[in-house]
Amino acid sequence: MLILIAEDDELILKTIEHKLLKEGHEVILTRNGKEAIETLKEKDVDLTITDIMMPFASGIEILSAIKSMGKDIPVIMLSSMGQEEVVLNAFDLGASDFIVKPFSPSELMLRVKRFLSK
């Protein structure tokens, strides 16, 4: 499975990449929202994991771009902002899941497995 990670925190990005590669997935790394959106235009990914607060385009803008492209792929949102309004807004816009930072990489992997097994 091909998974796009959009995350500007290098430690989080590399941690997620390591876990996904260990599980046998292919991974595309992007470090800002604009790069993620361009990659989504060019590649057919099976799942996207994105931070909400990203340079050049937010995770919400990435989610909107996915929907406007007509792609039906799961999107797991990551954010240090766990306020109810932020979480509900992400779900209202079509997020598949929402994880508040800091998070357990093992928990993220369980959620990834859940979406990829559908």
N, C-alpha and C positions, 0 to 999 in steps of 0.2 A: 504494500500500500504506500502511496505517495502522500506525505504530510508536509504542509507548509507551516513553518513557524515564523511568526512576525513578533519580534521581541527586541527592544533596544538595550536591555540589560544583558551584557555579554555572559555573565555567570549563569543567569537563568536560561539563556539561549543554549549555551553549551551543555548544561545539565539536562535539559529536555532532549536535545539532540542525542546525547549519549544514551539516555534511557530508550529512546525510540530506535536507534540503531541496534542496540542490544536485543530489542524485540524483533529485529529483522525488517524494519520499515525503511523505506527510502525517505530522505528528508531534504527539504529545500529551506535554507535559512535566509531570512530577510531581516534587516535591522531598522527599517522604517516603513511607514504605511504606504508611501508612494511605490517603493520597491515591491511590496507585497501585492499591491493592486496590479502592477505591471506583470508580475509573475503569474498571477491568477488569470490574466488575459491570455497568456502564452501556454500555460500548462493545465492539464486536467488533474487536479489533486483530489484525493479521497477525503481529506479532513484538513481543516485549518485551525491552528491554535494561535490566538493573537492577544497581545496586551491591548488594553484600551488606550492608555496614554502613550502615543507613538509620535516621533517626529514626522513632519510633512503630511501625514494623514492619520487620523485616529483609528483605533480598532473598530469603532462604530462606523467610520467611513469605509473601512475594509469590508465590514459586514454588509453595508448598503451596496457597495460595488458588486459583491458576490450575488446579491439578490437581483440587482439591475442587469447582470450578465445572464440571468436565468439559470445560474448554477444551483443545484440542489445538493449542497455538501454540508456536513455538520461543521459548526463553528463553535469552538470552545474559547470563551473569553476569559482572560486573566486580568486582574486588577488589584491594586492595593486599596482601591476605593470600594469598600463593601457596603456603602450606604444603600438602604433599600431602594431609593429612587434610581440609583445607577444600575443596580441589578435588574429591577423591573423594566427599565428602559431598554437594556440589552435584550431581555427576553421578548419584549414587545416588538423589537426590530428584527427578531428572528434568530437570536443566538440559541444554540442547542444546549449549552451549558455555561456555567459561570463559576470560576474558582477565584477565591480571594487570596491574595499574597499576604504573607508567605504561605506556601502550600507544600504538601508532601509530594515529591515526584512519583512515588508509588501510587498515591491516590489518583494523580493525573493519568498514569498508565492504565489504571482500572477503567477510568472514564473513556479513554481512547479506545480500549478494547471493546467497550460497550457499543460505541458508535460504529466501529469498523465491522462488528459482527452482525449488524443489521442488514 
